[in-house]
Amino acid sequence: MASGPAPAPVASVPSGDRPRLLVVDDEQAICDLIREVAAGLGFEVQTASDSATIDALLGAGHDVTVL
């Protein structure tokens, strides 16, 4: 069995330097999954799955927004 190169390791965010991530999706399960992964990497994560929440959070100064 041939093996390819090993996948690159995923770097986490240094402690005390937590960038803010906003995840926007109409499927709450997708928001929850991305929140778990990103929080594990050191991000401060907020999610929005409805228009009222999106409107409230879009101008909150997140470092990254995932739509």
N, C-alpha and C positions, 0 to 999 in steps of 0.2 A: 504494500500500500504506500503510495507516494504521499509525502506530507509537504504542505506548503509552508510559507513563513508564518511564524506565530503572530497572532493579532497584537497590535500595539496596545500597551496598557492604557487604561483610562486614568487621566490625572484628576485628582480632586482639588478643590479650591482650598487655599491655605486658611487655617483657622483664624478667625477674627476679620477676615476679608470676604464676607459673604455677599456676592452679587445677587441682585433681586431679579427673579424670573417670573414673568406672567405667562400662564398657559391658557389659551382660549380655544375651546372646542365645545360643540354642542353635545358631545357624548361625555358624560361625567366619568365613565370608566377610563377613557383616554386621559382626561385630566388627572385622575388619581394615579394612573400608572406613571405618567411623566413626573408627577410630583414626587412619588416615591424614589424614582431613579435620581432625579435632580437633587433632591434633599440629601440623598446618600452621598452625592458628590460635593455637597457643601453649599448648595444654593438655598437662598430664602425664597420659597415658592408660594405664589398665590395663583388660584385658578378661577376661571370664569366660564360658565356654560349657559348664561342667559344674558340678554341685552342690557338689563338694568345693572348687573354686576360688571359687565364689560365697560359700560359708560362710566361707572364709578372708579374703575381701576386703571383705565387707559392713560390717564394723565398723572398717575402716581409716581412717575420717575423710575420705572423699572429699567434695569440694565439690558435685559433681553425680553422680547415678547415672541412667543411661539403661537402661531395661528393655525 
